[in-house]
Each structure stands twice: as C-alpha cells, then as structure tokens.
Amino acid sequence: MTDQIHQGIRNVIDSNRDRFLKVSQEIWNDPELGFDEHRAVQRLTQPLAEAGFEVEVGVAGLDTAFRATWDSGR
C-alpha cells in the first residue's frame, strides 16, 4: 500500500514538473524581502485554489503565510 501511495505522489510530481519548475523560476526571478513575499504567495496559492484546494492566506498572524487544505474525500 505504501509503495502505491509513493508511486502516486511521484506520478503527480512528474506530470506537473514543468508547472512546478515555472513557478519556482518565477519566484527566483522576482525576489521579495522576507515576510513581504506577496507575489510569491499569489504564485503559489492561485494554482492550488484552481486545483480545488481551500486556500487561506494570512495564517499564524503572518500576511504571507498560507494553508491549503484538500478535502479528505476518498
């Protein structure tokens, strides 16, 4: 069972590799000061929200901290 879960995770990562690299490169090319990474937060949370995650920005008293929650579903 654990091997199946790990393989499923690898499949998701592999099938989204280009997308992950693009976001990583965008953040790298547009640096922001610590605790003021508003553009980076947008770049990270928008695709999560589009994928169906419930995204909450501004957690733990930090404007740039976020939580993305996926319904437990199946």
TIPA-134333 format. One record per atom (N, C-alpha, C, O, CB): residue number from 1; residue in three letters; x, y, z. Coordinates in Angstrom, 2 decimals, m for minus. Glycine has a CB too. Layout:
N
{num: NUM, residuo: Ala, u: X, v: Y, w: Z}
...
This chain:
74
{num: 1, residuo: Met, u: 0.82, v: m1.19, w: 0.00}
{num: 1, residuo: Met, u: 0.00, v: 0.00, w: 0.00}
{num: 1, residuo: Met, u: 0.87, v: 1.26, w: 0.00}
{num: 1, residuo: Met, u: 0.60, v: 2.19, w: m0.76}
{num: 1, residuo: Met, u: m0.93, v: 0.00, w: 1.20}
{num: 2, residuo: Thr, u: 1.89, v: 1.29, w: 0.84}
{num: 2, residuo: Thr, u: 2.76, v: 2.47, w: 0.91}
{num: 2, residuo: Thr, u: 3.46, v: 2.70, w: m0.42}
{num: 2, residuo: Thr, u: 3.61, v: 3.84, w: m0.84}
{num: 2, residuo: Thr, u: 3.80, v: 2.30, w: 2.03}
{num: 3, residuo: Asp, u: 3.89, v: 1.62, w: m1.08}
{num: 3, residuo: Asp, u: 4.54, v: 1.77, w: m2.38}
{num: 3, residuo: Asp, u: 3.59, v: 2.38, w: m3.41}
{num: 3, residuo: Asp, u: 4.00, v: 3.18, w: m4.25}
{num: 3, residuo: Asp, u: 5.05, v: 0.41, w: m2.88}
{num: 4, residuo: Gln, u: 2.32, v: 2.01, w: m3.35}
{num: 4, residuo: Gln, u: 1.33, v: 2.57, w: m4.26}
{num: 4, residuo: Gln, u: 1.14, v: 4.07, w: m4.00}
{num: 4, residuo: Gln, u: 1.02, v: 4.85, w: m4.94}
{num: 4, residuo: Gln, u: m0.02, v: 1.84, w: m4.12}
{num: 5, residuo: Ile, u: 1.11, v: 4.46, w: m2.75}
{num: 5, residuo: Ile, u: 0.97, v: 5.87, w: m2.40}
{num: 5, residuo: Ile, u: 2.18, v: 6.65, w: m2.89}
{num: 5, residuo: Ile, u: 2.03, v: 7.71, w: m3.49}
{num: 5, residuo: Ile, u: 0.80, v: 6.05, w: m0.87}
{num: 6, residuo: His, u: 3.37, v: 6.12, w: m2.63}
{num: 6, residuo: His, u: 4.60, v: 6.79, w: m3.09}
{num: 6, residuo: His, u: 4.62, v: 6.92, w: m4.61}
{num: 6, residuo: His, u: 5.02, v: 7.95, w: m5.14}
{num: 6, residuo: His, u: 5.84, v: 6.02, w: m2.60}
{num: 7, residuo: Gln, u: 4.21, v: 5.88, w: m5.30}
{num: 7, residuo: Gln, u: 4.18, v: 5.93, w: m6.76}
{num: 7, residuo: Gln, u: 3.18, v: 6.96, w: m7.24}
{num: 7, residuo: Gln, u: 3.43, v: 7.67, w: m8.21}
{num: 7, residuo: Gln, u: 3.85, v: 4.55, w: m7.34}
{num: 8, residuo: Gly, u: 2.04, v: 7.04, w: m6.57}
{num: 8, residuo: Gly, u: 1.04, v: 8.05, w: m6.93}
{num: 8, residuo: Gly, u: 1.58, v: 9.46, w: m6.75}
{num: 8, residuo: Gly, u: 1.34, v: 10.32, w: m7.59}
{num: 8, residuo: Gly, u: m0.21, v: 7.87, w: m6.08}
{num: 9, residuo: Ile, u: 2.32, v: 9.69, w: m5.68}
{num: 9, residuo: Ile, u: 2.94, v: 11.00, w: m5.44}
{num: 9, residuo: Ile, u: 3.96, v: 11.30, w: m6.53}
{num: 9, residuo: Ile, u: 3.99, v: 12.41, w: m7.07}
{num: 9, residuo: Ile, u: 3.61, v: 11.06, w: m4.05}
{num: 10, residuo: Arg, u: 4.80, v: 10.32, w: m6.85}
{num: 10, residuo: Arg, u: 5.79, v: 10.51, w: m7.92}
{num: 10, residuo: Arg, u: 5.11, v: 10.83, w: m9.25}
{num: 10, residuo: Arg, u: 5.60, v: 11.67, w: m10.01}
{num: 10, residuo: Arg, u: 6.67, v: 9.25, w: m8.07}
{num: 11, residuo: Asn, u: 4.00, v: 10.18, w: m9.52}
{num: 11, residuo: Asn, u: 3.28, v: 10.43, w: m10.77}
{num: 11, residuo: Asn, u: 2.75, v: 11.86, w: m10.84}
{num: 11, residuo: Asn, u: 2.85, v: 12.51, w: m11.88}
{num: 11, residuo: Asn, u: 2.12, v: 9.44, w: m10.92}
{num: 12, residuo: Val, u: 2.20, v: 12.34, w: m9.73}
{num: 12, residuo: Val, u: 1.70, v: 13.72, w: m9.69}
{num: 12, residuo: Val, u: 2.85, v: 14.70, w: m9.90}
{num: 12, residuo: Val, u: 2.72, v: 15.65, w: m10.67}
{num: 12, residuo: Val, u: 0.99, v: 14.01, w: m8.34}
{num: 13, residuo: Ile, u: 3.96, v: 14.47, w: m9.23}
{num: 13, residuo: Ile, u: 5.12, v: 15.35, w: m9.38}
{num: 13, residuo: Ile, u: 5.63, v: 15.32, w: m10.81}
{num: 13, residuo: Ile, u: 5.88, v: 16.37, w: m11.40}
{num: 13, residuo: Ile, u: 6.24, v: 14.95, w: m8.41}
{num: 14, residuo: Asp, u: 5.79, v: 14.13, w: m11.37}
{num: 14, residuo: Asp, u: 6.29, v: 14.01, w: m12.74}
{num: 14, residuo: Asp, u: 5.36, v: 14.66, w: m13.75}
{num: 14, residuo: Asp, u: 5.82, v: 15.31, w: m14.69}
{num: 14, residuo: Asp, u: 6.49, v: 12.54, w: m13.09}
{num: 15, residuo: Ser, u: 4.06, v: 14.49, w: m13.58}
{num: 15, residuo: Ser, u: 3.12, v: 15.03, w: m14.56}
{num: 15, residuo: Ser, u: 2.98, v: 16.55, w: m14.45}
{num: 15, residuo: Ser, u: 2.47, v: 17.19, w: m15.36}
{num: 15, residuo: Ser, u: 1.75, v: 14.38, w: m14.40}
{num: 16, residuo: Asn, u: 3.43, v: 17.13, w: m13.34}
{num: 16, residuo: Asn, u: 3.35, v: 18.58, w: m13.14}
{num: 16, residuo: Asn, u: 4.72, v: 19.25, w: m13.08}
{num: 16, residuo: Asn, u: 4.83, v: 20.42, w: m12.72}
{num: 16, residuo: Asn, u: 2.60, v: 18.87, w: m11.87}
{num: 17, residuo: Arg, u: 5.75, v: 18.51, w: m13.43}
{num: 17, residuo: Arg, u: 7.13, v: 19.01, w: m13.31}
{num: 17, residuo: Arg, u: 7.32, v: 20.38, w: m13.97}
{num: 17, residuo: Arg, u: 7.88, v: 21.28, w: m13.35}
{num: 17, residuo: Arg, u: 8.09, v: 18.00, w: m13.92}
{num: 18, residuo: Asp, u: 6.87, v: 20.52, w: m15.20}
{num: 18, residuo: Asp, u: 7.05, v: 21.80, w: m15.91}
{num: 18, residuo: Asp, u: 6.36, v: 22.95, w: m15.18}
{num: 18, residuo: Asp, u: 6.90, v: 24.05, w: m15.09}
{num: 18, residuo: Asp, u: 6.52, v: 21.69, w: m17.34}
{num: 19, residuo: Arg, u: 5.19, v: 22.69, w: m14.69}
{num: 19, residuo: Arg, u: 4.43, v: 23.71, w: m13.96}
{num: 19, residuo: Arg, u: 5.16, v: 24.11, w: m12.67}
{num: 19, residuo: Arg, u: 5.26, v: 25.30, w: m12.35}
{num: 19, residuo: Arg, u: 3.01, v: 23.20, w: m13.63}
{num: 20, residuo: Phe, u: 5.66, v: 23.12, w: m11.93}
{num: 20, residuo: Phe, u: 6.39, v: 23.40, w: m10.70}
{num: 20, residuo: Phe, u: 7.66, v: 24.18, w: m10.98}
{num: 20, residuo: Phe, u: 7.99, v: 25.13, w: m10.26}
{num: 20, residuo: Phe, u: 6.74, v: 22.09, w: m9.97}
{num: 21, residuo: Leu, u: 8.38, v: 23.79, w: m12.02}
{num: 21, residuo: Leu, u: 9.61, v: 24.50, w: m12.37}
{num: 21, residuo: Leu, u: 9.34, v: 25.94, w: m12.80}
{num: 21, residuo: Leu, u: 10.11, v: 26.84, w: m12.48}
{num: 21, residuo: Leu, u: 10.33, v: 23.76, w: m13.49}
{num: 22, residuo: Lys, u: 8.24, v: 26.16, w: m13.51}
{num: 22, residuo: Lys, u: 7.87, v: 27.50, w: m13.95}
{num: 22, residuo: Lys, u: 7.63, v: 28.41, w: m12.74}
{num: 22, residuo: Lys, u: 8.14, v: 29.53, w: m12.69}
{num: 22, residuo: Lys, u: 6.62, v: 27.46, w: m14.85}
{num: 23, residuo: Val, u: 6.84, v: 27.95, w: m11.78}
{num: 23, residuo: Val, u: 6.56, v: 28.74, w: m10.58}
{num: 23, residuo: Val, u: 7.85, v: 28.99, w: m9.80}
{num: 23, residuo: Val, u: 8.09, v: 30.10, w: m9.32}
{num: 23, residuo: Val, u: 5.52, v: 28.02, w: m9.68}
{num: 24, residuo: Ser, u: 8.66, v: 27.98, w: m9.67}
{num: 24, residuo: Ser, u: 9.94, v: 28.13, w: m8.97}
{num: 24, residuo: Ser, u: 10.81, v: 29.19, w: m9.62}
{num: 24, residuo: Ser, u: 11.40, v: 30.03, w: m8.94}
{num: 24, residuo: Ser, u: 10.69, v: 26.79, w: m8.93}
{num: 25, residuo: Gln, u: 10.88, v: 29.14, w: m10.93}
{num: 25, residuo: Gln, u: 11.70, v: 30.10, w: m11.67}
{num: 25, residuo: Gln, u: 11.13, v: 31.52, w: m11.57}
{num: 25, residuo: Gln, u: 11.89, v: 32.48, w: m11.46}
{num: 25, residuo: Gln, u: 11.81, v: 29.69, w: m13.15}
{num: 26, residuo: Glu, u: 9.81, v: 31.65, w: m11.61}
{num: 26, residuo: Glu, u: 9.18, v: 32.96, w: m11.46}
{num: 26, residuo: Glu, u: 9.51, v: 33.58, w: m10.09}
{num: 26, residuo: Glu, u: 9.82, v: 34.76, w: m10.00}
{num: 26, residuo: Glu, u: 7.65, v: 32.85, w: m11.63}
{num: 27, residuo: Ile, u: 9.45, v: 32.77, w: m9.05}
{num: 27, residuo: Ile, u: 9.77, v: 33.26, w: m7.71}
{num: 27, residuo: Ile, u: 11.25, v: 33.64, w: m7.63}
{num: 27, residuo: Ile, u: 11.59, v: 34.67, w: m7.06}
{num: 27, residuo: Ile, u: 9.42, v: 32.20, w: m6.63}
{num: 28, residuo: Trp, u: 12.11, v: 32.81, w: m8.20}
{num: 28, residuo: Trp, u: 13.55, v: 33.08, w: m8.21}
{num: 28, residuo: Trp, u: 13.86, v: 34.40, w: m8.94}
{num: 28, residuo: Trp, u: 14.70, v: 35.18, w: m8.49}
{num: 28, residuo: Trp, u: 14.30, v: 31.92, w: m8.88}
{num: 29, residuo: Asn, u: 13.19, v: 34.63, w: m10.06}
{num: 29, residuo: Asn, u: 13.45, v: 35.81, w: m10.88}
{num: 29, residuo: Asn, u: 12.80, v: 37.09, w: m10.34}
{num: 29, residuo: Asn, u: 13.06, v: 38.17, w: m10.85}
{num: 29, residuo: Asn, u: 12.97, v: 35.56, w: m12.28}
{num: 30, residuo: Asp, u: 11.98, v: 36.97, w: m9.31}
{num: 30, residuo: Asp, u: 11.26, v: 38.11, w: m8.76}
{num: 30, residuo: Asp, u: 11.37, v: 38.08, w: m7.23}
{num: 30, residuo: Asp, u: 10.37, v: 37.87, w: m6.54}
{num: 30, residuo: Asp, u: 9.76, v: 38.10, w: m9.21}
{num: 31, residuo: Pro, u: 12.58, v: 38.28, w: m6.69}
{num: 31, residuo: Pro, u: 12.77, v: 38.15, w: m5.25}
{num: 31, residuo: Pro, u: 12.02, v: 39.20, w: m4.45}
{num: 31, residuo: Pro, u: 11.81, v: 40.33, w: m4.91}
{num: 31, residuo: Pro, u: 14.24, v: 38.22, w: m4.92}
{num: 32, residuo: Glu, u: 11.61, v: 38.81, w: m3.26}
{num: 32, residuo: Glu, u: 10.93, v: 39.71, w: m2.35}
{num: 32, residuo: Glu, u: 11.57, v: 39.57, w: m0.97}
{num: 32, residuo: Glu, u: 12.15, v: 38.53, w: m0.66}
{num: 32, residuo: Glu, u: 9.40, v: 39.40, w: m2.30}
{num: 33, residuo: Leu, u: 11.47, v: 40.59, w: m0.16}
{num: 33, residuo: Leu, u: 12.02, v: 40.55, w: 1.19}
{num: 33, residuo: Leu, u: 11.22, v: 39.60, w: 2.06}
{num: 33, residuo: Leu, u: 10.03, v: 39.39, w: 1.84}
{num: 33, residuo: Leu, u: 12.03, v: 41.96, w: 1.80}
{num: 34, residuo: Gly, u: 11.89, v: 39.02, w: 3.05}
{num: 34, residuo: Gly, u: 11.24, v: 38.11, w: 3.98}
{num: 34, residuo: Gly, u: 10.03, v: 38.73, w: 4.64}
{num: 34, residuo: Gly, u: 10.05, v: 39.91, w: 5.00}
{num: 34, residuo: Gly, u: 12.21, v: 37.65, w: 5.03}
{num: 35, residuo: Phe, u: 8.99, v: 37.96, w: 4.79}
{num: 35, residuo: Phe, u: 7.72, v: 38.37, w: 5.37}
{num: 35, residuo: Phe, u: 7.00, v: 39.42, w: 4.52}
{num: 35, residuo: Phe, u: 6.05, v: 40.04, w: 4.99}
{num: 35, residuo: Phe, u: 7.93, v: 38.91, w: 6.76}
{num: 36, residuo: Asp, u: 7.45, v: 39.61, w: 3.29}
{num: 36, residuo: Asp, u: 6.80, v: 40.54, w: 2.37}
{num: 36, residuo: Asp, u: 6.71, v: 39.90, w: 0.98}
{num: 36, residuo: Asp, u: 6.80, v: 40.59, w: m0.04}
{num: 36, residuo: Asp, u: 7.58, v: 41.88, w: 2.31}
{num: 37, residuo: Glu, u: 6.54, v: 38.58, w: 0.95}
{num: 37, residuo: Glu, u: 6.55, v: 37.81, w: m0.31}
{num: 37, residuo: Glu, u: 5.13, v: 37.68, w: m0.88}
{num: 37, residuo: Glu, u: 4.65, v: 36.57, w: m1.10}
{num: 37, residuo: Glu, u: 7.15, v: 36.41, w: m0.08}
{num: 38, residuo: His, u: 4.50, v: 38.79, w: m1.12}
{num: 38, residuo: His, u: 3.11, v: 38.77, w: m1.57}
{num: 38, residuo: His, u: 2.94, v: 38.21, w: m2.99}
{num: 38, residuo: His, u: 1.98, v: 37.50, w: m3.25}
{num: 38, residuo: His, u: 2.53, v: 40.16, w: m1.50}
{num: 39, residuo: Arg, u: 3.85, v: 38.53, w: m3.88}
{num: 39, residuo: Arg, u: 3.75, v: 37.99, w: m5.25}
{num: 39, residuo: Arg, u: 4.01, v: 36.48, w: m5.25}
{num: 39, residuo: Arg, u: 3.37, v: 35.73, w: m5.98}
{num: 39, residuo: Arg, u: 4.75, v: 38.71, w: m6.20}
{num: 40, residuo: Ala, u: 4.95, v: 36.05, w: m4.43}
{num: 40, residuo: Ala, u: 5.23, v: 34.62, w: m4.34}
{num: 40, residuo: Ala, u: 4.02, v: 33.86, w: m3.78}
{num: 40, residuo: Ala, u: 3.67, v: 32.79, w: m4.26}
{num: 40, residuo: Ala, u: 6.47, v: 34.36, w: m3.45}
{num: 41, residuo: Val, u: 3.39, v: 34.43, w: m2.77}
{num: 41, residuo: Val, u: 2.20, v: 33.79, w: m2.20}
{num: 41, residuo: Val, u: 1.11, v: 33.65, w: m3.26}
{num: 41, residuo: Val, u: 0.46, v: 32.61, w: m3.36}
{num: 41, residuo: Val, u: 1.66, v: 34.60, w: m0.98}
{num: 42, residuo: Gln, u: 0.92, v: 34.69, w: m4.05}
{num: 42, residuo: Gln, u: m0.07, v: 34.63, w: m5.12}
{num: 42, residuo: Gln, u: 0.29, v: 33.55, w: m6.14}
{num: 42, residuo: Gln, u: m0.57, v: 32.80, w: m6.59}
{num: 42, residuo: Gln, u: m0.19, v: 36.00, w: m5.83}
{num: 43, residuo: Arg, u: 1.57, v: 33.48, w: m6.48}
{num: 43, residuo: Arg, u: 2.01, v: 32.46, w: m7.46}
{num: 43, residuo: Arg, u: 1.82, v: 31.05, w: m6.94}
{num: 43, residuo: Arg, u: 1.58, v: 30.12, w: m7.71}
{num: 43, residuo: Arg, u: 3.48, v: 32.68, w: m7.82}
{num: 44, residuo: Leu, u: 1.92, v: 30.87, w: m5.63}
{num: 44, residuo: Leu, u: 1.77, v: 29.54, w: m5.05}
{num: 44, residuo: Leu, u: 0.32, v: 29.19, w: m4.77}
{num: 44, residuo: Leu, u: m0.09, v: 28.04, w: m4.97}
{num: 44, residuo: Leu, u: 2.57, v: 29.44, w: m3.78}
{num: 45, residuo: Thr, u: m0.47, v: 30.15, w: m4.31}
{num: 45, residuo: Thr, u: m1.83, v: 29.83, w: m3.90}
{num: 45, residuo: Thr, u: m2.83, v: 29.79, w: m5.04}
{num: 45, residuo: Thr, u: m3.81, v: 29.04, w: m4.98}
{num: 45, residuo: Thr, u: m2.29, v: 30.82, w: m2.89}
{num: 46, residuo: Gln, u: m2.61, v: 30.57, w: m6.08}
{num: 46, residuo: Gln, u: m3.57, v: 30.58, w: m7.19}
{num: 46, residuo: Gln, u: m3.72, v: 29.20, w: m7.83}
{num: 46, residuo: Gln, u: m4.85, v: 28.74, w: m8.01}
{num: 46, residuo: Gln, u: m3.13, v: 31.60, w: m8.25}
{num: 47, residuo: Pro, u: m2.61, v: 28.53, w: m8.19}
{num: 47, residuo: Pro, u: m2.78, v: 27.19, w: m8.78}
{num: 47, residuo: Pro, u: m3.40, v: 26.19, w: m7.80}
{num: 47, residuo: Pro, u: m4.13, v: 25.29, w: m8.21}
{num: 47, residuo: Pro, u: m1.44, v: 26.67, w: m9.26}
{num: 48, residuo: Leu, u: m3.11, v: 26.34, w: m6.52}
{num: 48, residuo: Leu, u: m3.71, v: 25.45, w: m5.53}
{num: 48, residuo: Leu, u: m5.23, v: 25.63, w: m5.50}
{num: 48, residuo: Leu, u: m5.99, v: 24.66, w: m5.49}
{num: 48, residuo: Leu, u: m3.11, v: 25.69, w: m4.13}
{num: 49, residuo: Ala, u: m5.67, v: 26.89, w: m5.47}
{num: 49, residuo: Ala, u: m7.10, v: 27.18, w: m5.47}
{num: 49, residuo: Ala, u: m7.75, v: 26.66, w: m6.75}
{num: 49, residuo: Ala, u: m8.84, v: 26.09, w: m6.71}
{num: 49, residuo: Ala, u: m7.35, v: 28.69, w: m5.32}
{num: 50, residuo: Glu, u: m7.08, v: 26.85, w: m7.88}
{num: 50, residuo: Glu, u: m7.62, v: 26.37, w: m9.16}
{num: 50, residuo: Glu, u: m7.72, v: 24.85, w: m9.19}
{num: 50, residuo: Glu, u: m8.58, v: 24.30, w: m9.89}
{num: 50, residuo: Glu, u: m6.75, v: 26.85, w: m10.31}
{num: 51, residuo: Ala, u: m6.85, v: 24.18, w: m8.44}
{num: 51, residuo: Ala, u: m6.87, v: 22.72, w: m8.40}
{num: 51, residuo: Ala, u: m7.88, v: 22.18, w: m7.39}
{num: 51, residuo: Ala, u: m8.03, v: 20.97, w: m7.25}
{num: 51, residuo: Ala, u: m5.49, v: 22.19, w: m8.06}
{num: 52, residuo: Gly, u: m8.57, v: 23.08, w: m6.69}
{num: 52, residuo: Gly, u: m9.61, v: 22.63, w: m5.78}
{num: 52, residuo: Gly, u: m9.25, v: 22.67, w: m4.31}
{num: 52, residuo: Gly, u: m10.05, v: 22.28, w: m3.47}
{num: 52, residuo: Gly, u: m9.99, v: 21.26, w: m6.13}
{num: 53, residuo: Phe, u: m8.05, v: 23.16, w: m3.98}
{num: 53, residuo: Phe, u: m7.69, v: 23.29, w: m2.58}
{num: 53, residuo: Phe, u: m8.43, v: 24.48, w: m1.98}
{num: 53, residuo: Phe, u: m8.70, v: 25.47, w: m2.66}
{num: 53, residuo: Phe, u: m6.15, v: 23.46, w: m2.42}
{num: 54, residuo: Glu, u: m8.75, v: 24.38, w: m0.70}
{num: 54, residuo: Glu, u: m9.27, v: 25.52, w: 0.03}
{num: 54, residuo: Glu, u: m8.04, v: 26.26, w: 0.55}
{num: 54, residuo: Glu, u: m7.28, v: 25.71, w: 1.35}
{num: 54, residuo: Glu, u: m10.25, v: 25.08, w: 1.21}
{num: 55, residuo: Val, u: m7.85, v: 27.49, w: 0.11}
{num: 55, residuo: Val, u: m6.64, v: 28.25, w: 0.44}
{num: 55, residuo: Val, u: m6.99, v: 29.37, w: 1.40}
{num: 55, residuo: Val, u: m7.93, v: 30.14, w: 1.18}
{num: 55, residuo: Val, u: m5.97, v: 28.81, w: m0.84}
{num: 56, residuo: Glu, u: m6.22, v: 29.45, w: 2.47}
{num: 56, residuo: Glu, u: m6.39, v: 30.52, w: 3.46}
{num: 56, residuo: Glu, u: m5.05, v: 31.26, w: 3.56}
{num: 56, residuo: Glu, u: m4.04, v: 30.66, w: 3.93}
{num: 56, residuo: Glu, u: m6.84, v: 29.95, w: 4.86}
{num: 57, residuo: Val, u: m5.05, v: 32.53, w: 3.23}
{num: 57, residuo: Val, u: m3.84, v: 33.36, w: 3.30}
{num: 57, residuo: Val, u: m3.93, v: 34.22, w: 4.55}
{num: 57, residuo: Val, u: m5.01, v: 34.69, w: 4.92}
{num: 57, residuo: Val, u: m3.68, v: 34.24, w: 2.01}
{num: 58, residuo: Gly, u: m2.78, v: 34.42, w: 5.19}
{num: 58, residuo: Gly, u: m2.75, v: 35.24, w: 6.39}
{num: 58, residuo: Gly, u: m2.93, v: 34.42, w: 7.66}
{num: 58, residuo: Gly, u: m3.56, v: 34.87, w: 8.61}
{num: 58, residuo: Gly, u: m3.80, v: 36.30, w: 6.33}
{num: 59, residuo: Val, u: m2.39, v: 33.23, w: 7.67}
{num: 59, residuo: Val, u: m2.50, v: 32.37, w: 8.85}
{num: 59, residuo: Val, u: m1.35, v: 32.65, w: 9.82}
{num: 59, residuo: Val, u: m0.32, v: 33.20, w: 9.43}
{num: 59, residuo: Val, u: m2.51, v: 30.88, w: 8.44}
{num: 60, residuo: Ala, u: m1.52, v: 32.27, w: 11.05}
{num: 60, residuo: Ala, u: m0.50, v: 32.39, w: 12.10}
{num: 60, residuo: Ala, u: m0.03, v: 33.83, w: 12.29}
{num: 60, residuo: Ala, u: 1.11, v: 34.07, w: 12.70}
{num: 60, residuo: Ala, u: 0.70, v: 31.50, w: 11.76}
{num: 61, residuo: Gly, u: m0.90, v: 34.77, w: 11.99}
{num: 61, residuo: Gly, u: m0.55, v: 36.17, w: 12.19}
{num: 61, residuo: Gly, u: 0.42, v: 36.73, w: 11.17}
{num: 61, residuo: Gly, u: 0.97, v: 37.82, w: 11.37}
{num: 61, residuo: Gly, u: 0.01, v: 36.34, w: 13.53}
{num: 62, residuo: Leu, u: 0.65, v: 36.01, w: 10.08}
{num: 62, residuo: Leu, u: 1.58, v: 36.47, w: 9.04}
{num: 62, residuo: Leu, u: 0.82, v: 36.66, w: 7.73}
{num: 62, residuo: Leu, u: 0.14, v: 35.75, w: 7.26}
{num: 62, residuo: Leu, u: 2.74, v: 35.46, w: 8.84}
{num: 63, residuo: Asp, u: 0.93, v: 37.85, w: 7.15}
{num: 63, residuo: Asp, u: 0.24, v: 38.14, w: 5.90}
{num: 63, residuo: Asp, u: 0.63, v: 37.20, w: 4.77}
{num: 63, residuo: Asp, u: m0.16, v: 36.96, w: 3.86}
{num: 63, residuo: Asp, u: 0.50, v: 39.56, w: 5.49}
{num: 64, residuo: Thr, u: 1.85, v: 36.68, w: 4.81}
{num: 64, residuo: Thr, u: 2.34, v: 35.86, w: 3.70}
{num: 64, residuo: Thr, u: 2.34, v: 34.37, w: 4.01}
{num: 64, residuo: Thr, u: 2.80, v: 33.57, w: 3.19}
{num: 64, residuo: Thr, u: 3.73, v: 36.30, w: 3.34}
{num: 65, residuo: Ala, u: 1.83, v: 33.98, w: 5.17}
{num: 65, residuo: Ala, u: 1.70, v: 32.55, w: 5.47}
{num: 65, residuo: Ala, u: 0.36, v: 32.07, w: 4.91}
{num: 65, residuo: Ala, u: m0.63, v: 32.80, w: 4.92}
{num: 65, residuo: Ala, u: 1.81, v: 32.29, w: 7.01}
{num: 66, residuo: Phe, u: 0.35, v: 30.82, w: 4.43}
{num: 66, residuo: Phe, u: m0.91, v: 30.29, w: 3.91}
{num: 66, residuo: Phe, u: m1.06, v: 28.83, w: 4.25}
{num: 66, residuo: Phe, u: m0.10, v: 28.13, w: 4.56}
{num: 66, residuo: Phe, u: m0.99, v: 30.49, w: 2.39}
{num: 67, residuo: Arg, u: m2.31, v: 28.39, w: 4.18}
{num: 67, residuo: Arg, u: m2.65, v: 27.00, w: 4.39}
{num: 67, residuo: Arg, u: m3.52, v: 26.57, w: 3.22}
{num: 67, residuo: Arg, u: m4.47, v: 27.27, w: 2.85}
{num: 67, residuo: Arg, u: m3.39, v: 26.78, w: 5.77}
{num: 68, residuo: Ala, u: m3.20, v: 25.43, w: 2.65}
{num: 68, residuo: Ala, u: m4.00, v: 24.87, w: 1.57}
{num: 68, residuo: Ala, u: m4.52, v: 23.52, w: 2.03}
{num: 68, residuo: Ala, u: m3.75, v: 22.63, w: 2.40}
{num: 68, residuo: Ala, u: m3.17, v: 24.74, w: 0.23}
{num: 69, residuo: Thr, u: m5.83, v: 23.37, w: 2.02}
{num: 69, residuo: Thr, u: m6.45, v: 22.16, w: 2.53}
{num: 69, residuo: Thr, u: m7.20, v: 21.44, w: 1.41}
{num: 69, residuo: Thr, u: m7.93, v: 22.06, w: 0.64}
{num: 69, residuo: Thr, u: m7.40, v: 22.48, w: 3.68}
{num: 70, residuo: Trp, u: m7.00, v: 20.15, w: 1.34}
{num: 70, residuo: Trp, u: m7.68, v: 19.30, w: 0.38}
{num: 70, residuo: Trp, u: m8.68, v: 18.46, w: 1.15}
{num: 70, residuo: Trp, u: m8.33, v: 17.84, w: 2.15}
{num: 70, residuo: Trp, u: m6.69, v: 18.40, w: m0.43}
{num: 71, residuo: Asp, u: m9.92, v: 18.44, w: 0.69}
{num: 71, residuo: Asp, u: m10.95, v: 17.64, w: 1.33}
{num: 71, residuo: Asp, u: m10.48, v: 16.19, w: 1.43}
{num: 71, residuo: Asp, u: m9.87, v: 15.67, w: 0.49}
{num: 71, residuo: Asp, u: m12.29, v: 17.74, w: 0.56}
{num: 72, residuo: Ser, u: m10.76, v: 15.54, w: 2.53}
{num: 72, residuo: Ser, u: m10.30, v: 14.17, w: 2.71}
{num: 72, residuo: Ser, u: m10.86, v: 13.23, w: 1.64}
{num: 72, residuo: Ser, u: m10.21, v: 12.25, w: 1.28}
{num: 72, residuo: Ser, u: m10.69, v: 13.67, w: 4.08}
{num: 73, residuo: Gly, u: m12.05, v: 13.53, w: 1.15}
{num: 73, residuo: Gly, u: m12.61, v: 12.76, w: 0.04}
{num: 73, residuo: Gly, u: m12.47, v: 11.27, w: 0.21}
{num: 73, residuo: Gly, u: m12.77, v: 10.70, w: 1.25}
{num: 73, residuo: Gly, u: m11.97, v: 13.17, w: m1.23}
{num: 74, residuo: Arg, u: m12.00, v: 10.66, w: m0.84}
{num: 74, residuo: Arg, u: m11.83, v: 9.21, w: m0.81}
{num: 74, residuo: Arg, u: m10.49, v: 8.87, w: m0.26}
{num: 74, residuo: Arg, u: m10.15, v: 7.70, w: m0.14}
{num: 74, residuo: Arg, u: m12.01, v: 8.59, w: m2.18}
